Each structure stands twice: as C-alpha cells, then as structure tokens.
Amino acid sequence: MQAYDIRDAADRLDELVRRVELGEQIEIERGGMIVARLAPAPAAASFDLARLDALAATLPFDPSDSVAEMRREARY
C-alpha cells in the first residue's frame, strides 16, 4: 500500500482514483500521520425482483392492501 502526502494526493487525485478502481488501496498522510485511506467500494448487492415476488406470494395478506389502507386512513 502506497502513501501520499495530502497535497500530493490532491494534485494526483484522478490517477489515484483510477488505481483504486483497479483494486489498490492508498493511504493519505498529513504531517507524516495517516489520516485517510482510499479503497475500492464494495460491490453493490444485486436485487432479485423475482425472489421478492416469490416472498410476497407467501404472505397471508397482500402488502399493497396495507399501503392502500394506510393512505385511506392518513390525515392530511
């Protein structure tokens, strides 16, 4: 893991972000102390709509009925 002074990192931010996108971690220092770490963001979890629909089908009530009832009872 490479470390950069905060001013140098600011000047090279585009390059550093590209390297992080490729999986590298980079430390940022201020006054010789590590104050931040650039690391790849975790991959977003995939959303399976079919699985959600299957779950909704097992419920003893229709969730949309509950939402409709809440809207009817709402006081504006």
C-alpha positions in Angstrom: 0.0 0.0 0.0 1.4 3.3 -1.0 1.1 6.5 1.0 0.8 10.1 -0.4 1.0 13.5 1.4 -2.4 15.1 1.2 -1.3 17.9 -1.1 0.4 15.4 -3.5 -2.8 13.3 -3.4 -5.0 16.3 -4.2 -2.8 17.0 -7.2 -2.9 13.4 -8.4 -6.5 12.5 -7.3 -7.6 11.4 -10.8 -4.7 9.0 -11.1 -5.2 7.7 -7.5 -8.9 7.0 -8.0 -8.1 5.1 -11.2 -5.6 2.9 -9.2 -8.2 2.4 -6.5 -10.7 1.3 -9.2 -8.2 -1.4 -10.1 -8.1 -2.7 -6.6 -5.3 -0.8 -5.0 -5.5 0.8 -1.5 -3.8 4.1 -1.0 -3.1 5.9 2.3 -3.2 9.7 2.7 -0.9 11.4 5.2 -0.9 14.8 6.8 2.1 15.7 8.8 3.5 12.2 8.5 0.4 10.6 10.0 -2.1 8.5 8.1 -5.4 10.4 8.1 -7.3 8.6 5.4 -7.3 5.5 3.2 -8.7 5.2 -0.3 -10.1 1.8 -1.0 -12.4 0.2 -3.6 -16.0 0.5 -2.8 -17.7 -2.9 -2.1 -19.7 -4.2 -5.0 -23.4 -3.4 -4.9 -25.6 -6.2 -3.9 -27.8 -7.4 -6.7 -31.6 -7.2 -6.3 -33.6 -10.1 -7.3 -37.2 -8.9 -8.1 -38.4 -12.5 -8.8 -37.3 -13.6 -5.3 -39.1 -10.6 -3.8 -42.3 -11.5 -5.7 -42.0 -15.1 -4.5 -41.7 -13.9 -0.9 -44.7 -11.6 -1.3 -46.7 -14.6 -2.7 -46.2 -16.5 0.6 -47.5 -13.7 2.8 -51.0 -14.2 4.3 -52.1 -10.8 3.0 -51.4 -8.6 0.0 -48.9 -5.9 1.1 -50.4 -3.4 -1.3 -53.7 -3.6 0.6 -51.9 -2.5 3.7 -50.4 0.5 1.9 -53.8 1.4 0.4 -55.4 1.2 3.9 -52.7 3.5 5.4 -53.3 6.0 2.7 -57.1 6.0 3.2 -56.6 6.5 7.0 -54.0 9.2 6.7 -55.0 12.6 7.9 -53.7 15.5 5.8 
